[in-house]
Amino acid sequence: MPLIYVAGVLIVVGVLLWLINTYIPMDSKIKSILNAVVVIAVVVYLLQLFGLLGTLETIKVGRIAGT
């Protein structure tokens, strides 16, 4: 994946987050949670992109009864 694509994704995510924080009225706690979720998602995306984090398909959350 070209580095310019990664930079473009980061710029688009940053601009969208800035627009949401600037122009959509929200409580500051909700903005903080939104910012944290976006930052964590971007970090996980970058770690997967550069191969430092394996695929997340094998991670299971919770248990299904009978398994």
Secondary structure as UniProt FT lines:
FT   HELIX           3..23
FT   HELIX           28..49
FT   TURN            50..51
FT   HELIX           56..58
FT   TURN            65..66
//
